[in-house]
Amino acid sequence: MRRSILVPFGTRPEFVKLAPVVKALHSAGHRLRTVATGQHHDAAMADAFFEELGIEPDDRWSLQGDEPERLGAMTASAEREIAACRPDLVLLLGDTNTVPVFSLAARRARVPVAHLEAGLRSFNETSMEEVNRRVAAACARLHLAPTELAASFLRAEGIAPERIMVVGNPVVDLLMGSGAVAVPPAARSGVLVTAHRATNVDDPGRLVRLVDLVVALSRAVGEVTFPVHPRTARRLEESGELGRLEVDGVTLMAPVPYGEMLQLLSHSKVAVTDSGGVQEEASYFGVPTVVLRSSTPRWEGVVLATSRLVGMDVAAALEAATAFARPGEQERVAAVPCPYGDGHASERIVKLLDAPECWSLLSIAEPDLADPVPGLLLAAMSQSAVDLP
């Protein structure tokens, strides 16, 4: 049975990862409606990716004002969207503001949610993305985890095991389908740097350390290529730090098309980044990553020692990048299989949504718990001070 599926997306990682899933569901005959929620209002960060990935949203929203106003407008628009199209399912990916907004709107309308990239946990209490993931976990009827580790986090939180499916991350589907290939370590050179998170670039002190690090990397490891995110570019200009990056050994550029970004990444000895997506893509190419964060929801790379968490500590980041650039480490990391998927996530999702038992899991109905008293409640009462009759 073919279904009506609403797929909202807000940012570049969502565009990239949902593209193969949307195409696979279309090919399977499902009726899809895609909505770009407008979290990226810069054409360089949205239109170019749509064109390159071959997905044209059915609707695009334009969000104006500051962040609270944009969030409010997105919430109202999500409620109206679901009321108007009444989908059988809302399929969400990741942890941007689009995810909790649509999770809550769908639940109010009693429309089931499937959350793709479910179970990622950074355990960072200051992270809004972590809050967004937990909202999705509370609302979703189906949790599509990228890895066994992510699935184990969900089970530890009390999510029913039958609602958790390990499907892999669709970014690997896209990478395999793109024809992008890993470059032998001996043919790589230099460092790719990306930085866009508010915790790094909005903090003046951390921004200064980022600039210090880029310059130090160019001297210690090799040519640094730095595609500068619009947010980062604004902060560098406002702070007067941009001029310090205009030196030999550092190449600054505007955001590049996705295919070009993959080329830059695959040809680099090391990626130094605060991006979750780059951690996954680098793993596919066997490129080590130095993560400019003190936690990450992508622990697989840390466990495999292909990624190192350094925060915005210049000395630690420089030491990690220098170590990863050595020939022996280059060869070791290149030999580690990508832990984030095998290129069949979209296929698994289509197969899953074709199964009648999946839709019985997705149904939402008010339970009748009047009689008898649920066993879970009795168990809780027996462990408390409440006296049982």
N, C-alpha and C positions, 0 to 999 in steps of 0.2 A: 504494500500500500504506500502510495506516494504522499508526502506530507508537505505542509506549508511551514517554512522555517525562516525566521527573521534573524539576520546576522548583522549586528551593529559592530563598528570598529572605529577607533578614535585616533590611533597613533601609528607611526611607521612600523613598529614590530607587529602590530595587529594586522596591518595591510599585508605584510610579508607572509606571516604565518597562516593567515586565513585564506590567502589566494588559492593554494592547492586544494584546500578543503571545499571552498565554494565551487571550484571547477568540478571536483569529484561528485559533489552532491547534485549539481546541475546535470552532469552526465548520467547520473542514476535516475533522473526524472523527477526529483523533488522540486517543489515550487519555492524558490528562494527570493527573498527581498533583502537587499543589502543597504545599509544606511551608514554614511560617514558622518560621525557626530560632531566634527569640527574642532576636535582638540588640537589638530594641526591646521592652523589657518594660514600658514605660510605656504605658498604654492610650491616652493622648493621641497617642502617636507610632505606634500600630499599629492598634488596633481602629477608630478613626475613619477611617483611610485605607482599610482593608478595606471598610468599609461604603460610603464615598463612591465608591470606585472599582469597586464591584460585584464584588469577588473575595473569596471565602471559602476560606481554605486548607483542604486536606483534613486537615492535621495541624498542630498548633501545639506547639512545644517551649517548655518553661519552663526557662531556664538560671539556676542559682543560684550564689552565691559571687562571688569576685573574678574578674578577667579571665582568669588562667590556668586557674582551675577551670571557668569558662564555656567557654573554648576547648577544654579537655579533654572536657567533656561533649558539646559539639557534634561533636567528632571521633568519639567513640564512637557517637553517635546517627546520624551520617552513614553510618558503616560498616554499622550495623544496617539503616538505611533502604534502602540500595542492595542489601544482601543479601536483604532481605525482598521488595522489589518487582521486582528485576531488570529495570530499564528498558532500552529500546533506546538511549536517549540521556539524558544529563543536560545540561540547558540552563541556563547560568549567565550572570549579568550583573554587570559592574562589578568592584569591587575591595575589598569588605569581607571580613571573615574567613570568611564563608560560602563565598566563591569558592575559596580554596586548600584549605579543609577538604574540600569536595565534589570538587574536582579530583583530589586525591590519593586519596580514597576510591574514586572512580570508576575511576581508573587501576589501583588494586590489584585491583579486581573485573573489569578489562578491559571496562569500559563506556565508550563514547566520550563525550567532552565537546565541546559547542559553546559557545564563549565570545562572548557578545554585549557590545558596547562594547569590543571587542578593540583593542589597539594604542595606547591612550592612554598617554602617557609624560610624567611631570613631570620626569624626570632628577634627582630629589631623592633622594639616597642615604639620607636620614634618614626617608623616608616609608615606613611599613609598607604603605600602599596600593600603592606602587610595587612592593614585594616581592610583594604578592598578585597584581598584574597579571602579573608575570613568571612566577610559579608557574603561573598559568592558561595563559600562552603555552606553557610547557613541556609541559603536560598535554593541551591541547586538540587535537582533530583537525580542528576547523573554527573559523576565526577570523572572526567577524562584525564587521567594522570599521564605525564610524559615518561616517568620512570618508576621503577619499583620503590625507590627511596621516597618519592613524592607520595606514592600510594600508602606507604607505611606511615607517613605523617598524618594522612587523613584517617587511617584506621585508629591511630593513637588518639585522635580527637573524637572518636566515637562515631564516625561515619560508618554506616552499615556496609560491610564488605561487598555485598551484591550490587551496591550502587557505584562502586569504584572499578574502572577499567583502565588498564595500562595500555595506551595506544601509541606512545612515542610522541615526539614533538614534530609538528608538520613543517617546521623550518628545514628539517633534514629532507623531507619530500621535495621541497622547493630547490634545495641545493643540488640534490641528485638529478632532478629534472632539468636544471639549468645548464648542466654540462660542466659546471665549475669543478676543477680538479685540484688536488693538493699539489703544491710545488715542492720538489725535493729540497731538503734543508740547505744543501750546498748552493742552490740557486736563489736563496732568499737574501734580503738585505734590509737593514734599517728597522725602524720602529714605527708602528701605526699608533697614534694617540687619538682617543675620543673622550670627550668629557661634556656632560650636559646636565647632570643632576643638580637640583637646587642646593642640596647640602654641600656640594663642592664649589659651584660657581657663583652662588649668591652670597656666600660667606667671604668677605674681603680677605681675611687671613688665608683661607684655604685657596682662594684664587691666586694669591701671590705665590703660594707654595706650588700650585699647578704650573705656573709660568717658570718658576725655578726648576721644576722637574723636567719640563720639556727642554729647556736649554741644557741641563746637565745630561740628559739622555743623548742629545745630539753630539755631545763631546765624548761620552763614554761608550756608547753602543753603536751609533751611526746615524745617518740621515733620518730625521723625524718628519713624518707626514702627518699633518693635523687638519682633517676636515672639521671646520669650526661650526658647531651647532648655532643657530640664530640666537638662542638664549645666551650662550657662552660669548658669542661675538659682542652682544650688547654689553655684557658685564665687563669684558676686556676694554671696550671703548670707554665706558663710563668711569672705569677705575684708572685709566691711563696706562694699563699694563700691556696693551697691544704692541706698543713700540718695542718692548723688550723681546718679543718673539720674532721681530723682523731682523733676523741674523742668519749668517751662513749656517747651513746644516738643519734649518727648520723650514719646511714648506707648508705655508698656510693656504687653505683653499675653502671655498664655499661647500656646502653639502653636495655630495656627488650622487649620481644615480646608483641604484642598488647593485647592478652588475659591476660597475666601476669600483664600488666599495669592496665587493668580494675580491676583485683583482688586487686591490691594495692590501687587503688582509692576507690573502694567500701567499703573497710575495714578501711579506714582512717576517723578520726573525721573531719579533715579539709584538704583541698587542698590549698596550697600556690603556685601560678603559674603566669607566664606571657603568658601562652598558651591559645589561643582562643578555641581550641578543648577540652582542659581539662575543661574549663568552661561549655561547653555543656554536656560533659560526666558526670561531677560531678552533674549537675542538674538532669540528668536522675536517678542517684543513690541517690539523696537527700542529697548530701554532700556539705556543704557550701564552698565557695571559697573566698580566699583573693587574689586579683588580683594585681600583682606587676607592675601596669601601672596606669597612671593618666587618661586614657580614654580607652574605649573598644567599639568595634562594636557590642557587645552582651549586649545591655542595658536591656534586659528583666530581667536578673538576678539581676541587680542593682535595678531596679524598684521593684522587688519582695523581695528585701532585703535578697537574698540568696547569693549574691556576694557583696564584698566591694572593691572599688578602693582605693589603698593606695600608688601608686607609689613605689619608693624604700625608703620609710620612715620606718625605723626599728621600732620606737616606735608605729606608727600607725598600722603597720602590726602585731606586737606582740599583741597589744590591740585587734584588730579585731579577730585574731586567738583564743585568750584566751576567748573572748566573745562567739564566735561560738562553742567552745568546751564545753560550759556549757550544762547540760542536757536539760534544757528548750529550748535553741536555737537548739540543735540537733533534738529534736522532732519537733519543728516548721518547720525547713527547710526540714526535711524528708517528711513532709505532703504536701509540695508545689508541685503541678503537674509540670512536665517538660514543659517549654514554647516553646521548640524548635522543636517539632514535635510529631506525634502520631504513627510513624512506617509505614506510607503508602506513603511516598514521592516517592519512586521508582514506585509504582503502579500508582500514579497520573501522573508522567512524561510519562510513557508508554501510558496511556490513552490519554494524551494530544497530543502526537506525532502520535497517530492513527487517530486524527481528521483532516479531510481535511481543515477545517477553520484555523487550526494552521499553515498549510503550506502556506496558502495565506498571513498570517501575516509575515511569514519568507521570502517571496520573496523579492528580491532586484532589483529595476528598476529605471532608471533615470526618474524623473518626467518631465512633459511638463507644465511649468509654464508661458509660453509666453503670454497666453491670456485665461481667464481674470487674472488680478492681484490678487494673493492669498489674501484671507480675513485676514490672520494673518499679512501680510505685510501692508495692509491698516490700520488695527487696530494700528500697531506700529507707522506708519506714523502720524496717527491722534493724537497720544500722544506725538509727537516730534515737533521740530521746522520746520519740512519739510512741505512746502505748497503743498496741494493737488490741482490738476488741476480741 
